[in-house]
């Protein structure tokens, strides 16, 4: 259920080739009934970039993963572009991948 809720928070996509830590401004340390719990870990101002979902948050053996976030941006841009959510592209290790495709199940 947690992974099906994640896209609503715009934290479902990530770039598997991004250098670790690049652009990370927040760490998600857990989820409550009202949404994710953020801890600021970089100089960001909440208007997008990347957030780290801490190890174990998505499941007992889940690794930490850095995901793109729209934050509080008024741009509301679509992440990944056309076709990136197709099953053959959703978790292929290239460009943008999706947590649900890579870690669900």
C-alpha positions in Angstrom: 0.0 0.0 0.0 2.9 2.4 0.7 4.2 2.2 -2.8 0.9 2.9 -4.3 0.6 6.0 -2.3 4.1 7.3 -3.1 3.2 8.7 -6.6 0.7 11.0 -5.0 3.6 12.6 -3.2 5.6 12.9 -6.4 8.4 10.7 -5.0 8.0 7.7 -7.3 10.7 8.4 -9.9 14.5 8.3 -9.6 17.6 8.4 -11.8 19.7 5.3 -11.2 22.7 7.0 -12.9 22.8 10.2 -10.9 25.9 10.7 -8.7 25.0 9.8 -5.1 24.0 12.9 -3.1 23.8 15.3 -6.1 20.9 17.7 -5.7 19.6 16.0 -2.5 18.1 18.6 -0.1 15.8 16.4 2.1 15.7 12.9 3.5 12.4 11.1 4.0 12.7 9.3 7.3 9.2 7.8 7.4 5.5 8.2 6.5 2.6 9.2 8.7 -1.1 9.4 8.0 -0.6 12.9 6.7 2.4 12.1 4.4 6.1 11.8 4.3 8.4 13.0 7.2 11.1 15.3 5.7 14.5 16.2 7.4 16.4 18.9 5.6 19.9 17.6 4.7 21.0 20.1 2.1 20.7 23.8 1.2 17.4 23.4 -0.8 14.4 25.6 -0.3 11.6 23.1 -1.0 11.1 23.9 -4.7 12.2 20.6 -6.2 15.4 18.6 -6.6 16.0 15.2 -5.1 15.1 13.6 -1.8 16.6 10.5 -0.2 14.2 7.9 1.0 16.1 6.5 4.0 17.1 2.8 4.0 14.2 0.6 5.5 11.5 3.2 4.9 10.0 1.3 1.9 10.4 -2.1 3.6 12.7 -3.9 6.0 15.4 -4.7 3.4 14.9 -1.7 1.1 18.0 0.3 0.4 18.1 4.1 0.5 17.1 5.6 -2.8 17.2 9.1 -4.2 14.0 10.3 -5.9 13.0 13.4 -7.8 10.6 15.7 -6.2 8.5 18.6 -7.5 8.6 20.1 -4.0 6.7 23.3 -3.7 7.3 24.4 -7.3 4.5 26.0 -9.3 5.9 24.5 -12.5 4.4 21.1 -11.8 6.5 19.7 -14.6 6.1 16.0 -15.7 9.1 13.9 -14.7 10.5 11.4 -17.1 8.9 12.5 -20.3 6.7 10.5 -22.7 7.1 6.8 -22.6 9.2 6.6 -19.4 6.4 4.8 -17.5 6.0 2.1 -20.1 6.7 -1.3 -18.4 9.8 -1.9 -20.5 11.3 1.5 -19.4 10.0 1.8 -15.9 12.9 0.0 -14.2 15.6 -0.5 -16.9 18.5 1.4 -15.1 18.5 4.2 -17.8 17.2 7.7 -17.4 14.2 7.9 -15.0 13.0 4.7 -13.3 10.0 4.3 -10.9 10.0 2.9 -7.4 6.8 1.0 -7.9 8.3 -0.8 -10.9 11.6 -1.5 -9.2 10.7 -2.3 -5.6 7.0 -3.4 -5.6 6.3 -7.1 -5.1 
